[in-house]
Amino acid sequence: MLDRVAVHQTRLRTPGLGLDAKGVALGAKGLVLLPSIDRLVAFLALYTRQGSLADILRSLVVEIVRSKLGAREVTLLFAAESSDRLDRVAEIARLAGGYSFTGTSRHFVQYRDAAAPFGYDVPQILPSDAALSLYHNAFSQTYEVERRVDVRTLLLRLEPHLDPAAGRDPGPRWLLAESGLGPALIRYFSRSSVEAEVGLCEWPPESSFDDAPVLRYLFRAPAIPGRMVPLLTSTPGLGYFVPVAPGAAVEVGFRHPVNLRACPVFGEAGLVLFRGGGREALEIAKLPAMGDVAAFARVELGREPAVATAAPEGDARRPASVVLSLRLVPSSEPWRSVTASWIRPEEMPLLRHVAYALGPETLRRARIAFTAAGAFLRHPTGIEGIPVGEFFREVHPGLYIPAGYDAVPAVAPAVLFRALGAPAGQALFIGRDGRAIGVPEDGFVPLETALLEAQQWSAVAVSSAGLTAALATELPEVVLGGVGIHPLRDLAGMASVEALAEAKAPPSGAGRAPR
């Protein structure tokens, strides 16, 4: 019999067993003991029906174990992580006819149930060197590991169950056709305008007496018309499959015992086709190159096309030229790449006023060229900071059109630049009237250089006479006396003495010592 864990109990005898935040006895791992393989399949089917196996798949180890009496059973070992996860596993294990345990290494004790809400602990450890020791209220047993079971291999060997309603909903489909039916199915899809892709798969010979590999055509269709479904499902040599998970598909009319979407063990780069009727599953390690079935449509060659010849220059039947003049029309598109402006001569005083408010970075990066038509100002990051003149946007290196306008006909900017035929070293500005003006690139100078005019300065003579007289002035002698006990008693008398001294002072110009 096991000992029930009490509230606030801290000492446990089972190695590696501890208490979680809820006070439940919990080890680092959880273990489920099942009596047979079919109970294992039932456990996987029940678990994947309610949730995904991905949360325990990384740490899941399925093994066939053997007891001392020679009985073989199945164990599932996984990381426990929390009592919430183990509670759910324990419920499904009881439903599947198994037992749940918790522990860390070799010793596992029965997980909690209604009789022991905080779990169990062993009264005494079994002295054994077995790979696995399980302690339960009904038994205590040791086991040796016989072999490991791969979950992916187990799912591949499971035969789908017959389910007439499975796969009847519309959606994407996979089709597998024998080598003799593949070309006919391609023509059928192409003639019926069914969107599908086809590839050729190759398998090793089925027996040692066959030398050639087995070839089959694999079709992938986003949707199959309902009228074609009876033909595709009843024709021998054709397999009609429904995708149930990434990298897995089951034949229509059958259902896999385990929810494959909740078992991410198949790679998306390949495909596993589960066939019904007792046939083994077909595995494609890597999908072949897929091509549209429309590429295999019937090709019909007609007569050679008639070639038109150019009419002579003087022929009256030759059509007139369609050359158009360039126009600018207003555009509703937002302004982009506004990096230049055209300042007319009458707007130059405004530029002088605005220049006093410009920052040093703007003055340094802006460049200006003076012409008879006005000044052309450019700034590489945007001219909006200098709100003077008509703004232009650069549509091609060296080609500018007014901001808010588009050129018609709507040819590419490179074509328009070539049509203008500007020589190298010219910046072209197209006005609203369609007239283009070229400004030499070497005519642009930094704005800070062009703004500031030459400043005048004048020399000032330096005289040392004043400095010599100041240095020759005799410094007065200052004597500091005591203030007495009552320093403010003779304040009125002192004022009279100061007035008398000022009256006897010599006239202005004579030197006197300051008080």
C-alpha positions in Angstrom: 0.0 0.0 0.0 1.2 3.5 -0.8 1.2 6.5 1.6 -1.0 9.4 0.8 0.8 12.8 0.6 -0.6 15.1 3.3 -1.1 18.9 3.1 2.2 20.8 3.6 4.2 17.6 3.7 7.8 18.2 2.6 9.6 14.9 3.0 9.1 12.2 0.3 10.8 8.9 0.0 10.4 8.4 -3.8 13.7 9.5 -5.5 13.2 12.6 -7.6 9.7 13.3 -6.4 8.8 16.8 -5.2 5.9 19.1 -4.5 4.8 21.7 -7.1 3.1 25.0 -6.3 -0.2 23.4 -5.6 1.4 20.9 -3.2 0.9 17.9 -5.6 3.6 15.2 -5.6 5.2 15.5 -9.0 8.4 14.2 -10.7 10.2 15.5 -13.7 8.5 12.9 -15.9 5.1 11.2 -16.4 4.5 7.6 -17.3 1.5 5.8 -18.7 1.3 2.0 -18.5 -0.9 0.3 -21.1 -1.6 -3.4 -21.4 -1.3 -3.8 -25.2 -0.7 -2.0 -28.5 -4.4 -1.6 -29.2 -4.7 0.2 -25.9 -1.9 2.4 -27.1 -3.7 3.2 -30.3 -6.9 4.0 -28.3 -4.9 6.3 -26.0 -3.5 8.2 -29.0 -6.9 8.4 -30.6 -8.5 9.8 -27.4 -5.6 12.2 -26.8 -5.6 13.7 -30.3 -9.3 14.1 -30.4 -9.2 16.7 -27.7 -5.8 18.3 -28.3 -2.5 18.1 -30.1 0.2 15.6 -29.4 2.8 18.3 -30.2 3.1 19.4 -26.6 4.5 16.1 -25.5 5.9 14.7 -28.8 9.4 16.1 -28.3 9.9 14.2 -25.1 7.6 11.2 -25.8 9.2 7.8 -25.7 7.1 4.7 -26.4 8.6 1.4 -25.3 7.6 -2.3 -25.1 8.5 -3.5 -21.5 8.6 -7.0 -20.1 7.8 -7.9 -16.4 9.4 -10.7 -14.4 6.5 -13.0 -15.4 7.2 -12.4 -19.1 4.1 -10.3 -19.7 4.7 -7.5 -22.3 3.1 -4.1 -21.8 3.5 -0.7 -23.3 4.8 2.5 -21.6 4.7 6.1 -22.6 7.3 8.3 -21.0 7.2 12.1 -21.4 8.1 15.3 -19.6 5.5 16.2 -16.9 6.2 19.9 -16.7 3.1 20.6 -14.6 0.3 18.8 -12.8 -2.3 20.3 -15.2 -0.8 18.4 -18.1 -0.5 15.2 -16.1 -4.1 15.5 -14.8 -5.3 15.4 -18.4 -3.0 12.5 -19.4 -4.2 10.6 -16.3 -7.9 11.0 -17.2 -7.3 9.7 -20.8 -5.1 6.9 -19.5 -7.9 5.7 -17.2 -10.4 5.8 -20.1 -8.0 3.8 -22.3 -7.5 1.2 -19.6 -4.1 2.2 -18.4 -2.3 3.6 -15.3 -0.5 6.8 -14.8 2.7 7.4 -12.8 5.1 10.1 -12.0 8.8 10.1 -11.2 12.2 11.1 -12.4 14.6 8.3 -13.3 13.8 4.6 -12.6 11.2 4.8 -9.8 7.7 5.9 -10.6 4.8 6.2 -8.1 1.1 6.3 -8.8 -0.1 9.7 -9.8 -2.8 11.4 -7.7 -6.5 10.5 -7.9 -9.7 11.2 -6.0 -8.5 9.1 -3.0 -5.3 11.1 -2.7 -5.7 14.6 -4.1 -2.0 15.5 -3.4 -0.6 12.2 -4.7 1.2 9.2 -3.3 4.5 8.2 -1.9 6.2 4.8 -1.4 6.7 3.4 2.1 9.9 1.6 0.9 11.9 1.5 -2.2 12.2 -1.9 -4.0 15.8 -3.2 -4.0 16.2 -3.9 -7.7 18.5 -3.1 -10.7 15.6 -3.2 -13.2 15.3 -0.4 -15.8 11.8 0.5 -14.5 10.1 0.2 -11.1 6.4 1.1 -10.8 4.6 1.5 -7.5 0.8 1.3 -7.5 -1.9 0.7 -4.8 -2.8 -2.5 -6.7 0.7 -3.7 -7.5 4.4 -3.0 -7.4 6.4 -4.3 -10.4 9.7 -4.0 -12.1 10.2 -4.1 -15.9 13.0 -4.4 -18.4 12.9 -2.5 -21.7 12.5 -4.8 -24.7 12.4 -2.4 -27.6 11.3 1.1 -28.5 8.3 1.9 -30.7 8.5 4.8 -33.2 5.3 6.8 -33.2 5.6 7.6 -36.9 6.2 4.0 -37.9 3.2 3.0 -35.7 0.9 5.5 -37.5 2.1 4.3 -40.9 1.2 0.7 -40.0 -2.3 1.5 -38.8 -5.0 0.6 -41.3 -7.7 3.2 -41.9 -11.2 2.3 -40.9 -14.1 2.2 -43.3 -16.2 5.4 -43.1 -18.5 6.2 -46.1 -19.0 9.8 -45.0 -15.3 10.6 -44.7 -13.9 13.0 -47.3 -17.1 14.0 -48.9 -16.7 17.7 -48.2 -15.4 19.8 -51.1 -11.7 20.9 -51.0 -8.3 20.0 -52.3 -7.6 16.5 -53.4 -4.7 14.1 -54.2 -5.1 11.5 -57.0 -2.7 8.6 -57.7 -3.0 6.9 -61.1 -1.2 3.9 -62.4 1.2 4.4 -65.3 -1.4 3.3 -67.9 -4.2 5.6 -66.6 -2.0 8.7 -66.1 -2.0 10.1 -69.7 -5.8 9.4 -70.1 -6.5 11.3 -66.8 -4.3 14.2 -68.0 -6.3 14.5 -71.2 -9.6 14.2 -69.3 -8.7 17.1 -66.9 -7.3 19.2 -69.7 -10.4 18.7 -71.9 -12.7 19.4 -69.0 -10.8 22.6 -68.0 -10.1 21.2 -64.5 -7.3 23.1 -62.7 -4.7 20.5 -61.5 -1.0 19.7 -61.4 0.6 16.4 -62.2 4.0 14.8 -61.3 5.6 11.4 -61.9 6.5 9.3 -58.8 8.8 6.3 -58.8 9.0 3.4 -56.3 11.4 0.4 -56.2 10.3 -2.8 -57.9 7.7 -4.7 -55.9 9.6 -8.0 -56.2 13.1 -9.2 -57.0 11.8 -10.6 -60.3 11.0 -7.1 -61.6 13.7 -4.9 -63.0 11.9 -1.7 -63.9 10.7 0.7 -61.1 7.0 1.2 -60.4 5.8 4.5 -62.0 2.6 6.3 -60.9 1.1 9.7 -61.8 0.4 12.0 -58.8 -2.2 14.7 -59.3 -3.0 17.7 -57.0 -6.2 19.5 -57.6 -7.6 22.4 -55.5 -11.2 21.2 -56.3 -12.8 18.4 -58.2 -16.2 18.8 -59.9 -18.9 16.7 -58.3 -19.8 15.0 -61.5 -16.3 13.5 -61.7 -16.1 12.0 -58.2 -18.0 8.7 -58.9 -15.7 8.0 -61.8 -12.5 8.8 -59.9 -13.5 6.7 -56.9 -14.8 3.6 -58.7 -12.2 3.2 -61.5 -9.6 0.5 -60.7 -6.1 1.8 -60.7 -7.1 5.3 -59.4 -6.7 6.5 -55.8 -8.7 9.4 -54.6 -7.2 10.9 -51.3 -8.2 13.8 -49.0 -5.5 15.8 -47.2 -5.9 15.4 -43.4 -2.6 16.9 -42.2 0.5 18.5 -43.7 2.3 15.7 -45.5 -0.5 13.1 -45.0 -3.7 12.1 -47.0 -6.3 9.4 -46.5 -8.3 7.7 -49.2 -11.9 8.9 -49.6 -14.4 6.7 -47.7 -11.8 5.8 -45.0 -10.7 7.3 -41.7 -7.5 7.0 -39.9 -7.8 5.8 -36.2 -5.7 8.7 -35.0 -6.2 12.4 -35.8 -3.2 12.9 -37.9 -3.5 16.7 -37.8 -2.8 16.5 -34.1 0.3 14.3 -34.7 2.9 16.4 -36.6 5.2 13.6 -37.4 5.1 13.8 -41.2 7.2 16.4 -43.1 5.5 18.9 -45.5 8.2 18.2 -48.1 6.9 14.7 -48.7 3.5 12.9 -48.7 2.1 9.8 -47.1 -1.0 8.3 -48.8 -3.0 6.0 -46.5 -5.0 3.5 -48.6 -7.9 1.5 -47.4 -9.0 -2.1 -48.1 -6.0 -3.6 -46.3 -3.4 -2.1 -48.7 -0.2 -0.6 -47.2 0.4 3.1 -47.1 2.5 4.7 -49.9 5.2 7.1 -48.8 6.7 9.8 -51.0 9.9 11.1 -49.4 10.0 14.2 -51.5 7.2 15.5 -53.8 8.2 15.3 -57.5 8.2 18.2 -59.9 4.6 19.2 -60.5 3.4 20.8 -63.8 0.0 22.2 -64.9 -2.1 19.7 -66.9 -2.9 22.5 -69.3 0.7 22.1 -70.6 -0.3 18.6 -72.0 -3.2 20.0 -74.0 -3.5 18.9 -77.6 -1.4 21.0 -80.0 -2.7 21.9 -83.4 -0.6 23.7 -86.0 -2.2 26.0 -88.5 -0.8 27.6 -91.6 2.1 30.0 -91.5 0.9 33.6 -90.5 0.8 36.3 -93.1 3.6 38.8 -92.7 2.9 42.5 -93.4 5.4 44.5 -95.4 6.2 48.2 -94.9 4.7 50.6 -97.5 7.2 52.7 -99.5 7.8 56.3 -98.5 5.9 57.8 -101.4 2.9 55.4 -101.3 -0.4 57.2 -100.7 -1.7 54.2 -98.8 0.9 54.6 -96.1 -0.8 56.0 -92.9 0.2 59.4 -91.6 2.5 59.7 -88.6 1.0 59.6 -85.1 3.6 61.8 -83.5 2.1 63.8 -80.6 3.3 66.9 -78.8 4.1 66.8 -75.1 1.5 68.1 -72.7 1.3 68.5 -68.9 -2.0 67.8 -67.1 -2.8 68.1 -63.4 -2.4 64.9 -61.3 -4.2 63.7 -58.2 -1.2 61.6 -57.1 0.7 62.7 -54.0 3.9 64.7 -54.5 7.1 62.6 -54.7 10.8 63.6 -55.2 10.1 67.3 -55.1 13.8 68.4 -55.2 13.9 71.6 -57.4 12.2 74.9 -57.9 12.1 77.6 -60.6 12.4 81.1 -59.1 11.2 83.8 -61.6 13.1 87.2 -61.6 10.3 89.0 -59.9 10.5 86.4 -57.0 14.2 87.0 -56.3 13.5 89.6 -53.5 11.4 87.0 -51.7 14.3 84.5 -51.9 16.6 87.1 -50.2 14.2 87.5 -47.3 13.7 83.7 -46.9 17.5 83.1 -47.0 17.9 84.8 -43.6 15.8 82.1 -42.0 17.5 79.0 -43.6 19.6 76.7 -41.5 23.3 76.0 -42.1 22.5 72.4 -43.4 20.0 73.7 -46.0 22.4 76.4 -47.2 25.2 74.0 -47.5 23.4 71.2 -49.5 21.2 73.4 -51.7 22.6 74.5 -55.1 21.5 77.3 -57.3 22.0 78.4 -60.9 21.2 82.0 -62.2 19.9 82.4 -65.7 18.0 85.0 -67.8 14.8 83.1 -67.1 15.3 83.2 -63.3 17.1 81.1 -60.7 16.9 77.3 -60.6 17.3 75.9 -57.1 17.9 72.2 -56.2 18.1 70.3 -53.0 18.8 66.5 -52.9 16.5 65.6 -50.0 13.6 68.0 -50.8 13.0 71.6 -51.7 9.9 72.1 -49.5 12.1 73.8 -46.8 12.7 76.8 -49.2 9.1 77.9 -50.0 10.0 80.2 -53.0 9.2 79.7 -56.7 7.5 76.9 -58.6 8.3 73.4 -57.3 9.5 70.6 -59.6 9.9 66.9 -59.1 12.6 64.8 -60.7 11.2 62.0 -62.8 14.5 61.0 -64.3 18.1 61.9 -63.5 18.4 65.4 -64.9 14.7 65.7 -66.0 12.2 67.8 -63.9 8.5 68.5 -64.4 6.2 70.7 -62.3 5.0 69.1 -59.0 1.4 68.1 -59.2 1.5 67.5 -63.0 2.0 64.4 -65.2 3.3 64.3 -68.8 1.0 63.0 -71.5 1.3 60.8 -73.4 2.2 58.7 -70.4 5.5 57.4 -71.7 8.3 56.2 -69.5 10.6 59.0 -68.1 13.6 57.4 -69.8 11.7 57.6 -73.2 10.8 61.2 -72.5 14.4 62.1 -71.7 15.6 60.5 -74.9 12.9 62.3 -77.0 14.1 65.7 -75.7 17.6 64.9 -76.9 19.4 66.8 -74.2 23.2 66.6 -74.4 25.2 65.4 -71.5 25.7 67.9 -68.6 22.3 69.5 -68.9 19.4 69.6 -66.4 16.0 69.9 -68.2 13.1 71.7 -66.7 9.7 71.3 -68.5 7.3 74.2 -67.9 3.5 73.9 -67.7 3.3 75.0 -71.3 5.4 72.0 -72.4 8.5 74.1 -73.2 11.7 72.7 -71.9 14.6 74.7 -70.6 18.1 73.4 -70.2 20.5 74.5 -67.4 24.2 73.5 -67.5 25.1 71.3 -64.6 28.3 73.3 -64.0 26.2 76.4 -63.5 24.9 75.2 -60.2 26.9 76.5 -57.2 26.2 76.1 -53.4 23.5 78.4 -52.2 25.7 79.6 -49.3 28.4 80.8 -51.7 25.9 82.6 -54.0 24.0 84.4 -51.2 26.6 86.3 -49.1 28.0 89.5 -50.8 31.5 90.8 -50.2 31.7 92.7 -46.9 33.6 96.0 -46.5 36.0 96.7 -43.7 38.3 99.6 -42.7 41.5 99.9 -40.6 41.5 101.8 -37.3 44.7 103.6 -36.1 46.0 102.6 -32.7 47.4 105.4 -30.3 49.5 104.7 -27.2 49.1 108.3 -25.6 46.0 107.5 -23.7 47.5 104.4 -22.3 50.7 106.2 -21.1 48.7 108.9 -19.2 46.6 106.3 -17.5 49.6 104.4 -16.4 51.2 107.7 -15.0 48.3 108.5 -12.7 49.2 108.3 -9.1 47.1 105.9 -7.0 45.5 107.4 -3.9 46.3 106.1 -0.4 43.2 104.6 1.3 43.2 104.3 5.2 40.6 102.2 7.0 39.8 103.4 10.6 37.6 102.0 13.4 33.9 102.6 13.3 33.5 102.9 17.1 30.8 101.7 19.4 28.1 103.8 17.8 28.9 103.9 14.1 25.7 105.7 13.1 25.6 108.3 15.9 27.2 111.1 13.9 25.5 110.4 10.7 24.0 113.9 10.4 27.3 115.5 11.4 29.2 113.5 8.8 26.8 114.8 6.1 27.6 118.4 7.1 31.3 117.6 7.0 31.0 116.2 3.5 29.1 119.2 2.2 31.8 121.6 3.7 34.5 119.5 2.0 32.9 119.8 -1.3 32.5 123.5 -1.0 36.3 123.9 -0.3 37.2 121.5 -3.1 39.5 122.9 -5.9 37.9 123.7 -9.3 37.4 121.1 -12.1 40.6 120.0 -13.7 42.8 119.8 -10.6 43.6 116.4 -9.4 42.0 115.2 -6.1 41.9 112.0 -4.3 38.6 110.2 -4.0 36.9 109.7 -0.7 
